[in-house]
Amino acid sequence: ERNLAVDGQGEKAYIAYPFEKVADIDVAFRAFEKKYQTREEAKHLMDEMVAEFCNWLDALTPEQYGSIVGSFFGPIPMAFGITLPALHTEIHIGQLEYIQTIYGDMERH
């Protein structure tokens, strides 16, 4: 399953990719990204992944929501962990907006 990990109690949680070296992450991400060459392909992938994540969120029980899960950073509360995908995406949107301004595009998209 994409970007899904299982902790010691068998609970599934979306967490960072389990790589030991940054170079390994770079190789894997570059191979993955080559499959998506157009804006439409990237948007379709994003829509698909958001739907998958939302379905997973909808299936969480109150007990799972209150649990501690493993992450790339160590154990974290599930309630915090479920906010990370949105935060991560928001940061990348800011990066894209900055790059647009470098190329003279000052409109908000």
Secondary structure as GFF3:
##gff-version 3
##sequence-region A 1 109
A	DSSP	beta_strand	4	6	.	.	.	ID=ss1
A	DSSP	beta_strand	12	14	.	.	.	ID=ss2
A	DSSP	alpha_helix	22	33	.	.	.	ID=ss3
A	DSSP	alpha_helix	39	58	.	.	.	ID=ss4
A	DSSP	alpha_helix	62	65	.	.	.	ID=ss5
A	DSSP	beta_strand	68	69	.	.	.	ID=ss6
A	DSSP	beta_strand	76	77	.	.	.	ID=ss7
A	DSSP	alpha_helix	78	81	.	.	.	ID=ss8
A	DSSP	alpha_helix	84	102	.	.	.	ID=ss9
###
